[in-house]
């Protein structure tokens, strides 16, 4: 499916260039245009579309890397506007086709617009997969937000939890909210910070046993660190009774 999208996108971009090539050449050769002698009108078309092609390829490469196009995206629109203006001027000439005045300018702008939309979607997908953008928010549905039918307060707390912690599923968001705020509080950010503080101050079972052993030996009342004293006096460590 993605390969088909790429092929169709390439057709949308290349087709207006091929269709409007003769109009650009005629505009460059016309006295009301650039009034260039042969073969310079052909060089105008080649240089304009070649520069636009370079910018398009670099825009696609930037999206593949998950980065914004930057100046190359701006240049794509500049070349598209220049091509649309040239097509519009040529469509206003006597003897031009009636619908050429709107078809070719719009097609010149349709390619960059579709390119920007497709690459923007691909860029967001790539950034979410690599952790460079927040994940998509879970959709709780209107039923959970409806008073009497769902639980608006609980849903809001789960929504806030998903937003702050980057959770992308409804079940995980609700479960995490109930763990962070068991009392149903809506101060989710404060509860998350307090939970992180409590985790940093939690001691492992081995650390607790070490502190108890140091207390029984009276090492906590000494100015010498308990670790140093236990290292110096390994024989003084309490022995565990045999079972």
GROMACS elastic network, one bead per residue, 0.5 to 0.9 nm:
[ bonds ]
;  ai    aj funct       b0    kb
    1     4     6  0.50885   500
    1     5     6  0.62774   500
    1     6     6  0.87315   500
    2     6     6  0.62280   500
    2     7     6  0.86697   500
    3     6     6  0.50913   500
    3     7     6  0.62614   500
    3     8     6  0.86828   500
    4     7     6  0.50857   500
    4     8     6  0.61251   500
    4     9     6  0.84225   500
    5     8     6  0.52310   500
    5     9     6  0.59710   500
    5    10     6  0.85188   500
    5   118     6  0.89176   500
    6     9     6  0.50973   500
    6    10     6  0.61379   500
    6    11     6  0.86665   500
    7    10     6  0.51407   500
    7    11     6  0.63161   500
    7    12     6  0.87960   500
    8    12     6  0.62630   500
    8    13     6  0.87011   500
    9    12     6  0.50885   500
    9    13     6  0.62857   500
    9    14     6  0.86156   500
    9   111     6  0.78334   500
    9   114     6  0.75417   500
    9   115     6  0.71236   500
    9   118     6  0.85923   500
   10    13     6  0.51355   500
   10    14     6  0.59517   500
   10    15     6  0.82503   500
   10   111     6  0.87233   500
   11    14     6  0.51987   500
   11    15     6  0.56069   500
   11    16     6  0.86516   500
   12    15     6  0.56070   500
   12    16     6  0.69969   500
   12   107     6  0.83559   500
   12   110     6  0.78202   500
   12   111     6  0.57152   500
   12   114     6  0.83078   500
   13    16     6  0.63402   500
   13    17     6  0.70856   500
   13   107     6  0.86203   500
   13   108     6  0.81286   500
   13   110     6  0.79967   500
   13   112     6  0.73468   500
   13   114     6  0.86256   500
   13   115     6  0.80411   500
   14    17     6  0.52178   500
   14    18     6  0.63172   500
   14    19     6  0.87286   500
   14   111     6  0.82216   500
   15    18     6  0.51368   500
   15    19     6  0.60698   500
   15    20     6  0.84850   500
   15   107     6  0.86379   500
   16    19     6  0.50187   500
   16    20     6  0.58473   500
   16    21     6  0.81825   500
   16   104     6  0.69829   500
   16   107     6  0.56847   500
   16   108     6  0.59035   500
   16   110     6  0.88261   500
   16   111     6  0.78248   500
   17    20     6  0.53792   500
   17    21     6  0.58506   500
   17    49     6  0.74245   500
   17    83     6  0.88743   500
   17   107     6  0.87992   500
   17   108     6  0.74035   500
   18    21     6  0.52681   500
   18    22     6  0.80655   500
   19    22     6  0.71447   500
   19    23     6  0.80769   500
   19   104     6  0.78483   500
   20    23     6  0.50929   500
   20    24     6  0.62258   500
   20    25     6  0.86600   500
   20    83     6  0.85448   500
   20    87     6  0.70891   500
   20   104     6  0.64506   500
   20   105     6  0.89359   500
   20   108     6  0.83972   500
   21    24     6  0.52225   500
   21    25     6  0.62591   500
   21    26     6  0.86468   500
   21    42     6  0.88894   500
   21    45     6  0.66661   500
   21    46     6  0.89811   500
   22    25     6  0.50293   500
   22    26     6  0.60359   500
   22    27     6  0.84233   500
   22    45     6  0.86985   500
   23    26     6  0.50935   500
   23    27     6  0.59832   500
   23    28     6  0.85678   500
   23    86     6  0.79251   500
   23    87     6  0.62825   500
   23    90     6  0.64702   500
   23    91     6  0.82344   500
   23   104     6  0.89535   500
   24    28     6  0.61617   500
   24    29     6  0.86472   500
   24    41     6  0.78705   500
   24    42     6  0.85116   500
   24    44     6  0.79229   500
   24    45     6  0.61777   500
   24    83     6  0.76144   500
   24    86     6  0.64301   500
   24    87     6  0.66103   500
   24    90     6  0.78118   500
   25    28     6  0.51599   500
   25    29     6  0.62906   500
   25    30     6  0.85867   500
   25    40     6  0.88046   500
   25    41     6  0.50213   500
   25    42     6  0.57944   500
   25    43     6  0.86112   500
   25    44     6  0.72698   500
   25    45     6  0.61937   500
   26    29     6  0.50883   500
   26    30     6  0.58421   500
   26    33     6  0.83453   500
   26    41     6  0.73307   500
   26    90     6  0.76934   500
   27    30     6  0.51466   500
   27    31     6  0.82930   500
   27    32     6  0.76509   500
   27    33     6  0.51341   500
   27    34     6  0.68188   500
   27    35     6  0.79752   500
   27    41     6  0.79997   500
   27    86     6  0.67670   500
   27    87     6  0.78894   500
   27    89     6  0.77517   500
   27    90     6  0.58412   500
   28    31     6  0.82910   500
   28    32     6  0.87265   500
   28    33     6  0.54708   500
   28    35     6  0.59358   500
   28    36     6  0.60109   500
   28    37     6  0.87635   500
   28    40     6  0.80090   500
   28    42     6  0.82039   500
   28    44     6  0.70063   500
   28    45     6  0.83124   500
   28    86     6  0.87289   500
   29    32     6  0.85455   500
   29    33     6  0.66887   500
   29    34     6  0.60878   500
   29    37     6  0.63926   500
   29    38     6  0.76175   500
   29    40     6  0.80596   500
   29    41     6  0.56003   500
   29    42     6  0.89981   500
   30    33     6  0.50028   500
   30    34     6  0.64348   500
   30    36     6  0.74928   500
   30    90     6  0.89029   500
   31    34     6  0.65319   500
   31    36     6  0.80719   500
   32    35     6  0.68339   500
   32    89     6  0.89471   500
   32    93     6  0.89438   500
   33    36     6  0.84156   500
   33    86     6  0.84053   500
   33    89     6  0.81742   500
   33    90     6  0.82474   500
   34    41     6  0.83596   500
   35    41     6  0.85098   500
   36    39     6  0.81323   500
   36    40     6  0.60114   500
   36    41     6  0.60706   500
   37    40     6  0.59786   500
   37    41     6  0.70342   500
   38    41     6  0.62410   500
   38    42     6  0.76936   500
   39    42     6  0.57565   500
   39    43     6  0.68976   500
   40    44     6  0.63874   500
   40    45     6  0.88976   500
   41    44     6  0.51382   500
   41    45     6  0.66356   500
   41    46     6  0.88630   500
   42    45     6  0.52498   500
   42    46     6  0.62631   500
   42    47     6  0.86181   500
   43    46     6  0.50712   500
   43    47     6  0.59143   500
   43    48     6  0.83523   500
   44    47     6  0.53251   500
   44    48     6  0.60103   500
   44    49     6  0.85155   500
   45    48     6  0.53107   500
   45    49     6  0.61194   500
   45    50     6  0.82859   500
   46    49     6  0.54074   500
   46    50     6  0.57318   500
   46    51     6  0.83767   500
   47    50     6  0.50961   500
   47    51     6  0.60132   500
   47    52     6  0.84610   500
   48    51     6  0.54241   500
   48    52     6  0.62631   500
   48    53     6  0.86536   500
   48    79     6  0.71311   500
   48    82     6  0.88335   500
   48    83     6  0.81641   500
   49    53     6  0.59443   500
   49    54     6  0.86105   500
   49    79     6  0.79775   500
   49    83     6  0.88100   500
   50    54     6  0.62822   500
   50    55     6  0.87419   500
   51    54     6  0.51838   500
   51    55     6  0.64287   500
   51    56     6  0.86966   500
   51    75     6  0.89506   500
   51    76     6  0.87650   500
   51    79     6  0.80452   500
   52    55     6  0.51703   500
   52    56     6  0.61463   500
   52    57     6  0.86889   500
   52    75     6  0.74841   500
   52    76     6  0.58391   500
   52    77     6  0.88719   500
   52    78     6  0.87877   500
   52    79     6  0.59556   500
   52    80     6  0.78287   500
   53    57     6  0.61498   500
   53    58     6  0.85804   500
   53    76     6  0.83330   500
   54    57     6  0.52461   500
   54    58     6  0.62271   500
   54    59     6  0.85390   500
   54    72     6  0.86645   500
   54    76     6  0.89790   500
   55    58     6  0.51513   500
   55    59     6  0.60191   500
   55    60     6  0.86183   500
   55    71     6  0.88312   500
   55    72     6  0.51463   500
   55    73     6  0.70264   500
   55    74     6  0.89019   500
   55    75     6  0.66159   500
   55    76     6  0.58194   500
   56    59     6  0.50039   500
   56    60     6  0.62275   500
   56    61     6  0.86307   500
   56    72     6  0.74013   500
   56    73     6  0.75543   500
   56    75     6  0.88399   500
   56    76     6  0.63524   500
   56   112     6  0.84930   500
   56   115     6  0.85308   500
   57    60     6  0.50787   500
   57    61     6  0.61507   500
   57    62     6  0.85970   500
   58    62     6  0.60591   500
   58    63     6  0.85715   500
   58    69     6  0.74535   500
   58    72     6  0.67189   500
   58    73     6  0.85609   500
   59    62     6  0.51302   500
   59    63     6  0.63039   500
   59    64     6  0.86669   500
   59    68     6  0.79256   500
   59    70     6  0.81829   500
   59    72     6  0.59888   500
   59    73     6  0.60311   500
   59    76     6  0.84251   500
   59   116     6  0.89260   500
   59   119     6  0.82837   500
   60    63     6  0.51357   500
   60    64     6  0.62071   500
   60    65     6  0.87854   500
   60    69     6  0.79170   500
   60   115     6  0.85963   500
   60   119     6  0.69128   500
   61    65     6  0.64018   500
   61    66     6  0.87161   500
   61    67     6  0.87079   500
   61    69     6  0.84395   500
   62    65     6  0.51348   500
   62    66     6  0.62982   500
   62    67     6  0.51290   500
   62    68     6  0.61747   500
   62    69     6  0.55275   500
   62    70     6  0.87619   500
   62   123     6  0.86206   500
   63    67     6  0.54738   500
   63    68     6  0.64064   500
   63    69     6  0.68516   500
   63   119     6  0.59259   500
   63   120     6  0.73642   500
   63   122     6  0.68926   500
   63   123     6  0.52110   500
   63   124     6  0.89708   500
   63   126     6  0.85198   500
   64    67     6  0.75363   500
   64   119     6  0.83325   500
   64   122     6  0.76700   500
   64   123     6  0.69517   500
   64   126     6  0.78452   500
   65    68     6  0.87996   500
   65   123     6  0.78853   500
   65   126     6  0.79956   500
   65   127     6  0.89435   500
   66   122     6  0.79970   500
   66   124     6  0.74382   500
   66   125     6  0.85148   500
   66   126     6  0.57737   500
   66   127     6  0.57942   500
   66   130     6  0.89498   500
   66   132     6  0.86969   500
   67    70     6  0.85487   500
   67   123     6  0.69929   500
   67   127     6  0.84546   500
   68    73     6  0.82530   500
   68   120     6  0.84313   500
   68   123     6  0.78688   500
   69    72     6  0.55575   500
   69    73     6  0.50472   500
   69    74     6  0.80926   500
   70    73     6  0.55926   500
   70    74     6  0.67805   500
   70    75     6  0.89905   500
   71    74     6  0.50308   500
   71    75     6  0.61722   500
   71    76     6  0.86783   500
   72    75     6  0.50000   500
   72    76     6  0.62056   500
   72    77     6  0.88188   500
   73    76     6  0.51410   500
   73    77     6  0.66450   500
   73    78     6  0.88084   500
   73   112     6  0.88698   500
   73   116     6  0.81159   500
   74    77     6  0.53170   500
   74    78     6  0.62897   500
   74    79     6  0.88565   500
   75    79     6  0.61488   500
   75    80     6  0.84020   500
   76    79     6  0.53515   500
   76    80     6  0.61442   500
   76    81     6  0.86464   500
   76   112     6  0.68742   500
   77    81     6  0.60173   500
   77    82     6  0.84914   500
   77   109     6  0.78983   500
   77   112     6  0.66085   500
   77   113     6  0.85958   500
   78    81     6  0.51865   500
   78    82     6  0.61943   500
   78    83     6  0.86391   500
   79    83     6  0.60970   500
   79    84     6  0.84902   500
   80    83     6  0.51040   500
   80    84     6  0.60504   500
   80    85     6  0.85307   500
   80   105     6  0.87822   500
   80   108     6  0.57469   500
   80   109     6  0.58235   500
   80   111     6  0.84039   500
   80   112     6  0.70918   500
   81    85     6  0.60224   500
   81    86     6  0.85439   500
   81   105     6  0.83114   500
   81   108     6  0.75767   500
   81   109     6  0.69897   500
   82    85     6  0.51258   500
   82    86     6  0.62180   500
   82    87     6  0.86237   500
   83    86     6  0.51320   500
   83    87     6  0.61443   500
   83    88     6  0.85075   500
   83   104     6  0.89350   500
   83   105     6  0.73091   500
   83   108     6  0.64813   500
   83   109     6  0.86159   500
   84    87     6  0.50747   500
   84    88     6  0.60044   500
   84    89     6  0.85904   500
   84   104     6  0.69309   500
   84   106     6  0.70775   500
   84   107     6  0.80667   500
   84   108     6  0.54854   500
   84   109     6  0.68802   500
   85    89     6  0.61364   500
   85    90     6  0.85773   500
   85   105     6  0.68427   500
   86    89     6  0.51763   500
   86    90     6  0.61958   500
   86    91     6  0.85558   500
   86   105     6  0.81157   500
   87    90     6  0.51359   500
   87    91     6  0.60334   500
   87    92     6  0.87248   500
   87   100     6  0.80039   500
   87   101     6  0.72481   500
   87   102     6  0.86900   500
   87   103     6  0.89854   500
   87   104     6  0.59923   500
   87   105     6  0.56263   500
   87   108     6  0.85061   500
   88    91     6  0.50726   500
   88    92     6  0.64597   500
   88   100     6  0.78924   500
   88   101     6  0.53813   500
   88   102     6  0.71330   500
   88   104     6  0.73989   500
   88   105     6  0.58465   500
   89    92     6  0.53237   500
   89    93     6  0.69668   500
   89   101     6  0.79136   500
   90    93     6  0.54068   500
   90    94     6  0.89463   500
   90    96     6  0.75183   500
   90   100     6  0.85176   500
   90   101     6  0.77073   500
   91    94     6  0.82078   500
   91    95     6  0.87149   500
   91    96     6  0.55398   500
   91    97     6  0.70616   500
   91    98     6  0.78538   500
   91    99     6  0.81305   500
   91   100     6  0.53492   500
   91   102     6  0.79357   500
   91   104     6  0.83837   500
   92    95     6  0.86054   500
   92    96     6  0.67833   500
   92    98     6  0.89176   500
   92   100     6  0.84645   500
   92   101     6  0.62899   500
   93    96     6  0.57567   500
   94    97     6  0.88773   500
   95    98     6  0.85949   500
   96    99     6  0.85093   500
   96   100     6  0.69475   500
   96   101     6  0.81206   500
   97   100     6  0.52690   500
   97   101     6  0.76183   500
   98   101     6  0.66438   500
   98   102     6  0.86659   500
   99   102     6  0.58455   500
   99   103     6  0.60431   500
   99   104     6  0.85436   500
  100   103     6  0.51584   500
  100   104     6  0.58615   500
  100   105     6  0.81554   500
  101   104     6  0.67577   500
  101   105     6  0.70796   500
  102   105     6  0.56533   500
  102   106     6  0.60547   500
  102   107     6  0.85206   500
  103   106     6  0.53839   500
  103   107     6  0.60810   500
  103   108     6  0.86223   500
  104   107     6  0.50925   500
  104   108     6  0.61240   500
  104   109     6  0.87950   500
  105   108     6  0.51174   500
  105   109     6  0.65685   500
  105   110     6  0.87360   500
  106   109     6  0.51984   500
  106   110     6  0.59918   500
  106   111     6  0.89637   500
  107   111     6  0.65965   500
  108   111     6  0.61457   500
  108   112     6  0.76465   500
  109   112     6  0.57365   500
  109   113     6  0.62848   500
  109   114     6  0.87540   500
  110   113     6  0.51381   500
  110   114     6  0.60903   500
  110   115     6  0.84553   500
  111   114     6  0.53322   500
  111   115     6  0.60569   500
  111   116     6  0.86112   500
  112   116     6  0.59985   500
  112   117     6  0.85802   500
  113   116     6  0.52204   500
  113   117     6  0.63388   500
  113   118     6  0.87616   500
  114   117     6  0.51386   500
  114   118     6  0.61415   500
  114   119     6  0.84829   500
  115   118     6  0.53124   500
  115   119     6  0.59674   500
  115   120     6  0.82448   500
  116   119     6  0.53614   500
  116   120     6  0.58357   500
  116   121     6  0.85823   500
  117   120     6  0.51991   500
  117   121     6  0.63877   500
  117   122     6  0.88500   500
  118   121     6  0.52733   500
  118   122     6  0.63618   500
  118   123     6  0.86557   500
  119   123     6  0.59469   500
  119   124     6  0.85653   500
  120   123     6  0.50786   500
  120   124     6  0.62953   500
  120   125     6  0.87101   500
  121   124     6  0.52577   500
  121   125     6  0.63050   500
  121   126     6  0.87411   500
  122   125     6  0.51049   500
  122   126     6  0.62007   500
  122   127     6  0.86117   500
  123   126     6  0.51892   500
  123   127     6  0.61060   500
  123   128     6  0.85952   500
  124   127     6  0.51122   500
  124   128     6  0.61170   500
  124   129     6  0.85888   500
  124   133     6  0.72916   500
  125   128     6  0.52852   500
  125   129     6  0.62685   500
  125   130     6  0.87627   500
  125   133     6  0.88181   500
  126   129     6  0.51482   500
  126   130     6  0.62392   500
  126   131     6  0.85806   500
  126   132     6  0.83544   500
  126   133     6  0.87112   500
  127   130     6  0.51967   500
  127   131     6  0.59947   500
  127   133     6  0.51627   500
  127   134     6  0.82406   500
  127   135     6  0.88956   500
  128   131     6  0.51093   500
  128   132     6  0.59583   500
  128   134     6  0.61490   500
  128   135     6  0.55295   500
  128   136     6  0.79843   500
  129   132     6  0.77430   500
  129   133     6  0.82023   500
  129   135     6  0.82105   500
  130   133     6  0.78055   500
  131   134     6  0.69685   500
  131   135     6  0.78494   500
  134   137     6  0.83596   500
  134   163     6  0.84798   500
  134   166     6  0.61563   500
  134   167     6  0.89747   500
  135   138     6  0.89551   500
  135   163     6  0.88711   500
  135   166     6  0.59657   500
  135   167     6  0.71389   500
  135   168     6  0.61374   500
  136   139     6  0.89903   500
  136   166     6  0.82131   500
  136   167     6  0.82521   500
  136   168     6  0.58972   500
  136   169     6  0.89977   500
  137   159     6  0.80932   500
  137   162     6  0.69821   500
  137   163     6  0.68947   500
  137   166     6  0.78155   500
  137   167     6  0.71980   500
  137   168     6  0.53909   500
  137   169     6  0.76920   500
  137   170     6  0.88480   500
  138   159     6  0.78075   500
  138   162     6  0.75464   500
  138   167     6  0.75465   500
  138   168     6  0.50347   500
  138   169     6  0.51531   500
  138   170     6  0.55042   500
  138   173     6  0.81570   500
  139   142     6  0.88738   500
  139   159     6  0.89684   500
  139   168     6  0.87518   500
  139   169     6  0.80160   500
  139   170     6  0.69864   500
  140   143     6  0.79484   500
  140   144     6  0.63922   500
  140   145     6  0.77436   500
  140   155     6  0.74131   500
  140   159     6  0.81326   500
  140   170     6  0.63309   500
  141   144     6  0.59775   500
  141   145     6  0.70571   500
  142   145     6  0.51219   500
  142   146     6  0.62354   500
  142   150     6  0.85082   500
  143   146     6  0.52259   500
  143   147     6  0.84761   500
  143   149     6  0.63067   500
  143   150     6  0.55919   500
  143   151     6  0.85141   500
  144   147     6  0.79341   500
  144   149     6  0.68670   500
  144   151     6  0.54728   500
  144   152     6  0.62185   500
  144   154     6  0.87099   500
  144   155     6  0.64709   500
  145   149     6  0.79897   500
  145   150     6  0.58083   500
  145   151     6  0.61565   500
  145   153     6  0.81803   500
  145   154     6  0.89804   500
  145   155     6  0.65662   500
  145   156     6  0.81073   500
  146   149     6  0.55049   500
  146   150     6  0.53184   500
  146   151     6  0.69836   500
  146   152     6  0.63396   500
  147   150     6  0.57665   500
  147   151     6  0.63188   500
  147   152     6  0.61540   500
  148   151     6  0.73448   500
  148   152     6  0.88869   500
  150   154     6  0.88650   500
  150   155     6  0.82830   500
  151   154     6  0.54015   500
  151   155     6  0.59292   500
  151   156     6  0.85547   500
  152   156     6  0.60176   500
  152   157     6  0.85996   500
  153   156     6  0.51838   500
  153   157     6  0.63246   500
  153   158     6  0.87087   500
  153   184     6  0.82249   500
  153   186     6  0.78569   500
  154   157     6  0.51403   500
  154   158     6  0.62269   500
  154   159     6  0.85530   500
  154   174     6  0.78816   500
  154   177     6  0.83870   500
  154   178     6  0.87810   500
  154   184     6  0.71134   500
  154   186     6  0.84683   500
  155   158     6  0.50749   500
  155   159     6  0.60083   500
  155   160     6  0.85732   500
  155   174     6  0.75582   500
  156   160     6  0.61143   500
  156   161     6  0.85107   500
  156   186     6  0.78536   500
  157   160     6  0.51324   500
  157   161     6  0.61588   500
  157   162     6  0.86333   500
  157   173     6  0.88005   500
  157   174     6  0.79661   500
  157   177     6  0.64032   500
  157   178     6  0.87604   500
  157   181     6  0.85253   500
  157   184     6  0.78581   500
  157   185     6  0.77378   500
  157   186     6  0.56357   500
  157   187     6  0.82402   500
  157   188     6  0.68254   500
  158   162     6  0.61191   500
  158   163     6  0.85393   500
  158   170     6  0.79278   500
  158   172     6  0.88006   500
  158   173     6  0.51705   500
  158   175     6  0.80624   500
  158   176     6  0.75902   500
  158   177     6  0.52751   500
  158   178     6  0.81203   500
  158   188     6  0.88927   500
  159   162     6  0.51283   500
  159   163     6  0.61416   500
  159   164     6  0.86804   500
  159   170     6  0.84844   500
  159   173     6  0.69595   500
  159   174     6  0.80796   500
  159   177     6  0.86549   500
  160   163     6  0.50365   500
  160   164     6  0.61461   500
  160   165     6  0.84844   500
  160   173     6  0.86753   500
  160   177     6  0.84528   500
  160   186     6  0.84217   500
  160   188     6  0.67648   500
  160   189     6  0.82273   500
  161   164     6  0.52777   500
  161   165     6  0.59361   500
  161   166     6  0.79821   500
  161   167     6  0.76088   500
  161   173     6  0.62268   500
  161   174     6  0.80731   500
  161   176     6  0.72029   500
  161   177     6  0.58720   500
  161   180     6  0.85969   500
  161   188     6  0.64649   500
  161   189     6  0.79302   500
  161   192     6  0.86309   500
  162   165     6  0.53423   500
  162   166     6  0.53527   500
  162   168     6  0.67234   500
  162   169     6  0.80868   500
  162   170     6  0.82918   500
  162   172     6  0.82495   500
  162   173     6  0.52382   500
  162   174     6  0.83952   500
  162   176     6  0.84109   500
  162   177     6  0.83322   500
  163   166     6  0.54719   500
  163   167     6  0.68518   500
  163   168     6  0.86958   500
  163   173     6  0.89975   500
  164   167     6  0.80588   500
  164   188     6  0.85533   500
  164   189     6  0.74502   500
  164   192     6  0.89386   500
  165   173     6  0.88135   500
  167   170     6  0.81277   500
  167   172     6  0.68723   500
  167   173     6  0.60380   500
  168   172     6  0.77465   500
  168   173     6  0.75054   500
  169   172     6  0.55169   500
  169   173     6  0.62176   500
  169   174     6  0.88038   500
  170   173     6  0.51513   500
  170   174     6  0.62345   500
  170   175     6  0.85990   500
  171   174     6  0.53300   500
  171   175     6  0.61184   500
  171   176     6  0.85393   500
  172   175     6  0.51193   500
  172   176     6  0.59615   500
  172   177     6  0.84307   500
  173   176     6  0.52564   500
  173   177     6  0.60871   500
  173   178     6  0.86884   500
  174   177     6  0.51157   500
  174   178     6  0.62783   500
  174   179     6  0.87157   500
  175   178     6  0.52667   500
  175   179     6  0.63728   500
  175   180     6  0.87780   500
  176   179     6  0.50211   500
  176   180     6  0.60960   500
  176   181     6  0.84129   500
  177   180     6  0.51003   500
  177   181     6  0.57571   500
  177   182     6  0.75988   500
  177   184     6  0.83878   500
  177   188     6  0.77976   500
  178   181     6  0.52502   500
  178   183     6  0.79805   500
  178   184     6  0.72511   500
  179   182     6  0.56596   500
  180   183     6  0.88807   500
  180   188     6  0.73875   500
  180   191     6  0.60643   500
  180   192     6  0.63604   500
  180   195     6  0.71838   500
  181   184     6  0.54234   500
  181   185     6  0.57001   500
  181   186     6  0.77295   500
  181   187     6  0.81103   500
  181   188     6  0.69369   500
  181   191     6  0.64954   500
  181   192     6  0.85305   500
  182   185     6  0.75608   500
  184   187     6  0.89755   500
  185   188     6  0.70567   500
  185   191     6  0.85293   500
  186   189     6  0.85762   500
  186   191     6  0.89178   500
  187   190     6  0.55821   500
  187   191     6  0.63240   500
  187   192     6  0.88134   500
  188   191     6  0.50779   500
  188   192     6  0.61280   500
  188   193     6  0.86691   500
  189   192     6  0.51499   500
  189   193     6  0.62949   500
  189   194     6  0.86489   500
  190   193     6  0.51918   500
  190   194     6  0.61600   500
  190   195     6  0.85802   500
  191   194     6  0.50631   500
  191   195     6  0.60790   500
  191   196     6  0.86645   500
  192   195     6  0.50523   500
  192   196     6  0.62953   500
  192   197     6  0.87057   500
  193   196     6  0.51541   500
  193   197     6  0.62888   500
  193   198     6  0.87110   500
  194   197     6  0.50371   500
  194   198     6  0.61995   500
  194   199     6  0.86182   500
  195   198     6  0.51114   500
  195   199     6  0.62170   500
  195   200     6  0.87612   500
  196   199     6  0.50556   500
  196   200     6  0.63276   500
  196   201     6  0.88344   500
  197   200     6  0.52044   500
  197   201     6  0.64908   500
  197   202     6  0.88284   500
  198   201     6  0.52022   500
  198   202     6  0.62198   500
  199   202     6  0.51754   500
  199   203     6  0.86438   500
  200   203     6  0.83581   500
  203   206     6  0.80805   500
  203   207     6  0.59731   500
  203   208     6  0.64681   500
  204   207     6  0.51996   500
  204   208     6  0.63768   500
  204   209     6  0.88130   500
  205   208     6  0.51099   500
  205   209     6  0.62831   500
  205   210     6  0.86437   500
  206   209     6  0.51613   500
  206   210     6  0.61911   500
  206   211     6  0.87324   500
  207   210     6  0.50402   500
  207   211     6  0.62751   500
  207   212     6  0.86805   500
  208   211     6  0.51927   500
  208   212     6  0.62560   500
  208   213     6  0.86825   500
  209   212     6  0.50902   500
  209   213     6  0.61557   500
  209   214     6  0.85935   500
  210   213     6  0.51448   500
  210   214     6  0.61515   500
  210   215     6  0.85837   500
  211   214     6  0.50787   500
  211   215     6  0.61208   500
  211   216     6  0.86968   500
  211   220     6  0.83238   500
  211   226     6  0.87602   500
  212   215     6  0.50812   500
  212   216     6  0.62974   500
  212   217     6  0.87625   500
  213   216     6  0.51938   500
  213   217     6  0.63792   500
  213   218     6  0.87209   500
  213   219     6  0.86610   500
  213   237     6  0.74310   500
  213   238     6  0.67462   500
  214   217     6  0.51922   500
  214   218     6  0.62312   500
  214   219     6  0.51105   500
  214   220     6  0.61757   500
  214   226     6  0.64470   500
  214   227     6  0.87185   500
  214   230     6  0.81860   500
  214   237     6  0.83982   500
  215   218     6  0.50517   500
  215   219     6  0.59249   500
  215   220     6  0.56144   500
  215   221     6  0.81017   500
  216   219     6  0.76687   500
  216   220     6  0.87646   500
  216   238     6  0.84126   500
  217   220     6  0.80545   500
  217   236     6  0.77426   500
  217   237     6  0.77714   500
  217   238     6  0.80214   500
  218   221     6  0.58088   500
  218   222     6  0.71961   500
  219   222     6  0.53380   500
  219   223     6  0.83860   500
  219   224     6  0.77526   500
  219   225     6  0.75989   500
  219   226     6  0.54354   500
  219   227     6  0.89868   500
  219   229     6  0.73783   500
  219   230     6  0.84451   500
  220   223     6  0.79170   500
  220   224     6  0.85274   500
  220   225     6  0.77841   500
  220   226     6  0.65231   500
  221   224     6  0.86745   500
  222   225     6  0.72966   500
  222   226     6  0.78951   500
  223   226     6  0.86875   500
  224   227     6  0.84852   500
  224   228     6  0.69144   500
  224   229     6  0.66922   500
  225   228     6  0.54327   500
  225   229     6  0.64688   500
  225   230     6  0.87742   500
  226   229     6  0.51368   500
  226   230     6  0.60367   500
  226   231     6  0.84546   500
  227   230     6  0.52467   500
  227   231     6  0.61520   500
  227   232     6  0.86522   500
  228   231     6  0.50725   500
  228   232     6  0.61648   500
  228   233     6  0.86064   500
  229   232     6  0.50180   500
  229   233     6  0.59741   500
  229   234     6  0.82467   500
  230   233     6  0.50845   500
  230   234     6  0.55040   500
  230   235     6  0.84162   500
  230   236     6  0.73396   500
  230   237     6  0.68503   500
  231   234     6  0.56698   500
  232   235     6  0.88205   500
  233   236     6  0.55158   500
  233   237     6  0.74270   500
  234   237     6  0.56380   500
  235   238     6  0.81545   500
  236   239     6  0.86336   500
